[in-house]
Amino acid sequence: MTNHQLKAIGLTCGIGSLLVGAKQAGFKVVGNIEWRTYYGKPDTQGRTTFGENFGGALFKNRISHLSPQEIERCMELDLAMGHPECGNYSQLNTTNGQRPG
């Protein structure tokens, strides 16, 4: 085994909830590509939840928004993880007035 630090990136990971486990397992979280802009909206002091939890990691709305330097940082990833919009696909979604059976 080498001294290679494992690297992870999120794909549609919102504020990074899935990436917390990767971070706890020793992965360096290099960023998140999240098209839902409200997850990256800063508070009145300019902070974001993702930025507070993964300082220095990139947060972009599209892969095409990555600079060449940011693309380089994302090379040799060991893990890419993501999830769909959980509210729309959850078995607990009750917006139609019925609970799952």
GIZI-V197965 format. One record per pair of residues at least 6 apart in sequence whose C-alpha atoms are under 8 Angstrom apart, sorted by sequence separation. I is the first residue (numbers start at 1). J is the second residue. D is the distance in Angstrom with one decimal. If there is no record, write none. Layout:
I/J/D
I/J/D
//
This chain:
10/16/7.1
13/19/7.5
22/28/7.8
23/29/6.4
42/48/4.7
51/57/7.1
60/66/7.2
87/93/6.3
93/99/7.6
94/100/7.6
22/29/7.5
41/48/6.5
92/99/7.1
93/100/7.9
10/18/7.9
40/48/6.2
92/100/6.6
10/19/6.7
40/49/7.9
50/59/7.9
91/100/6.4
9/19/7.8
19/29/7.1
40/50/7.3
8/19/7.8
58/70/7.8
8/22/7.1
16/32/7.4
8/27/6.1
13/32/6.6
40/59/7.3
6/26/7.1
7/27/5.2
8/28/6.1
9/29/5.8
12/32/7.0
13/33/7.5
14/34/6.2
5/26/7.8
6/27/4.8
7/28/4.7
8/29/4.8
9/30/5.6
10/31/6.2
11/32/5.7
12/33/5.9
13/34/6.5
5/27/6.7
6/28/6.1
7/29/5.9
8/30/6.1
9/31/5.1
10/32/4.3
11/33/5.0
12/34/4.5
14/36/7.4
5/28/6.9
7/30/6.6
8/31/7.5
9/32/5.6
10/33/6.2
11/34/6.3
12/35/6.8
31/54/7.9
9/33/7.9
10/34/8.0
12/36/7.9
15/39/5.8
37/61/6.7
14/39/5.6
15/40/7.4
29/54/6.7
32/57/7.7
34/59/7.1
35/60/7.6
36/61/7.1
30/56/7.7
31/57/4.5
32/58/6.3
33/59/5.9
34/60/6.1
35/61/4.3
30/57/4.7
31/58/4.3
32/59/5.0
33/60/5.0
34/61/4.9
35/62/6.2
29/57/6.4
30/58/6.3
31/59/5.6
32/60/6.5
33/61/5.5
34/62/6.9
31/60/8.0
33/62/5.9
33/63/6.6
15/49/6.0
16/50/6.0
15/50/4.9
30/73/7.1
30/74/6.6
19/81/7.8
18/81/7.6
18/82/7.3
9/74/7.7
9/77/7.4
13/81/7.6
7/76/7.6
8/77/5.9
11/80/6.9
13/82/5.2
7/77/5.1
8/78/6.0
9/79/6.5
10/80/5.7
11/81/5.9
12/82/5.3
13/83/6.2
6/77/7.3
7/78/5.3
8/79/4.6
9/80/4.9
10/81/5.0
11/82/4.6
12/83/6.1
6/78/5.8
7/79/6.4
8/80/5.6
9/81/6.5
10/82/5.5
11/83/7.3
12/84/6.9
6/79/7.9
8/81/7.6
12/85/8.0
//
